[in-house]
Amino acid sequence: MYIKIGLSGLPGVGKTTTLIKTIEILEEEGYIVGGMITEELRENGKRTGFYVLDWMSKEKKVFAHKDFESRHKVGKYGIDIKALEEVGIKALQDAMDKADIIVIDEIGKMEVESKKFVQTVRDILDMDKHIIMTLHKKSRNSLLQEIRRRDDIRMLEVTPINRNLLPFKIVQLIKGERQ
């Protein structure tokens, strides 16, 4: 039985932090975890962009920045689709081959600018593997709507109240200890 989990929550609530804590526990339990993590890039205490990290190789690249000139823009950030695809999609493809559990952080407005990213996520969702992904809460993007409609994905809301316990609950779900 493969568990597919979608984590949603308001911006800044701790979705990525919850996911990383979950990954750390799973790796301590002996699982091989692969995929991509999106993290803020901060300069002088201010968020200026985002980088994508390949969890297995630890390669990372800035893929969105307020100073990027790009025809792909979300809010004040220009998006470097090539950087997202070189690191993020490669991380997801490697995880499809080598990992027990695939993580996708985040399926959001910036990431869905890449058609390759969207197709890779769809391919992963159809696989028989454990999947944990974080989802942009409010986006009406067709991929996000598709994910929310699937009945094989368990949606969990990250809140300030549950975010410290959620990683343990997710690990229990994956290990089949609790339904």
N, C-alpha and C positions, 0 to 999 in steps of 0.2 A: 504494500500500500504506500503510494507516494503522496506526500502532503505538499500542497501548493498554498503558500501564504502570501497575502497582500497586506502590507502595513500602510495605513494612511493616517493622516493627522495634519493638524495645522502647521504652517511653516514655523520652524524653530522649536517645535515640541520635542524633538529628539528622535526622529525616525532613523536617521543614519547611526546615531549613537546606540540606539536599541539594536539595530542590525549588527553593528560591529561587536557588541557585547555577546550577542547570540552566536556569531561566528566564532568568537574566542572560546566559548563554552563547547561548541560542537567540535572544534579542533582538539580541545583537551580530551574529548570523548573518542577521538580517533577518526573522525570524519574528514574527508578531503573536501574542502570548500573552495570554489572558484567563482569568478565573475567580476563584476565591476562595482566600484564604490565612487560616488560623487561627493566631493567635499569642497567646502568654501575655501576660497583664497582670500586671505586678509592682508591688507597692507596698512600699517599705522592704525590698527584697530578697526579699520573699515573694510567691509566686504567689497572686493573689487572684481571678483570672478569666481570661477569654479574649475577644479581640475578633476579628471577622471583617473582612477587608480585601478590597475589590474591586480586583484587581490592575490593571485598566485605568484606572479612574477615581481610584484611591487613596482612595476613601471608606471609612471604617471605623467600626464601632460595637461596643461591648461587648455580647456576647450571652450571656455566662455569667459569673456573679460570686457569690462566697460570700455577699454581702449581699442578693442578689436574692430576693424572695419570689415563688415561682412554683410552680404545681402540677407543672411539669416540672423534675425535679431529677436530677442525676447526681452521686453522691458528695455533696460539700458545696456544690456549685454549683447555684444556681437558673438556669434557662435562659429567656432572652427570645426566644421563637420568632419574634416579630414582627421583632426586630432582625436575626436570622439571615436571615429571608426578605427583608426590605427591602434588605439589602446583599448577602448571600451568593447568594440565588437570582437576584436581579437581575444580579449579576456573571456567574453561570453562563449566564443567558439572553442577556446581551449577548455573551458569548464564543461562544455557539452561532451567533450571527449574524455576528460580526465577526472572530473569532480564527482563526488557523491551528491553534493548539494550545490545548486547554482544560485548565486545572489545577483540581483539586479537593483542597483540603487543609482539613480532613481528613474522611474518612468514618468517623466515630466515634460513640460512645455519645450524645454531646450533639446532634450534627447530625441523627441519625436520629429524634430526637424530633419533627421536622417532617415531616409526610406530604408536603408540597410539595417539600421537599428530596429525599426518597427518590424521588419521581416524576421530578423534574428530572434526578437522577443516572441513573435508568433511561433516560430519553429521550436523554441525552448518550451513554450506552454504546452505543446503537443507531445513532448517527450515524457518518458516514464522516469522522472528524476524528482527528487525533492527540490522545491524552488521557494526562495524567500525574496520578495521584491517590495520596494517602497514605491508608493504611488502618490503623485501630486493630488491633493485632496479635491481641488475645485475644477481642474481642467476638464473640459468637455471633449477633448480629443477623442477621435474614433477608437484608437487603440485602448485608451483607458476605459472607455465605455464598454468595449468588447470584454476587457478583463473583468470589470465589475459585474457583467452579465453572466459570466461563466459559472456553472454550478460546481466545478471542481476546485474552485479557489476559495479558501477561507479568509475572509477579510477581518482584520483586527485593527482597531483604532488605537493609536498611541496617544496617551494623555499624560499630563504631568503626574497624575496619580498612579497610573499602571506601568509607566515606562521602565521602572527598575525591576519589576517582577516579570514583565513580558518576555524577556529573553529566556527565562527558565520555563515558562509556559510553552514557548515555541519549541524548545529542545524536547520537552515532554511529548509534544504533538508529533515531532519527527521520529522520536524513538518509539512511538506507539503506546505511550504510557497513559495517555488520557485522550478522550474524544471530545 
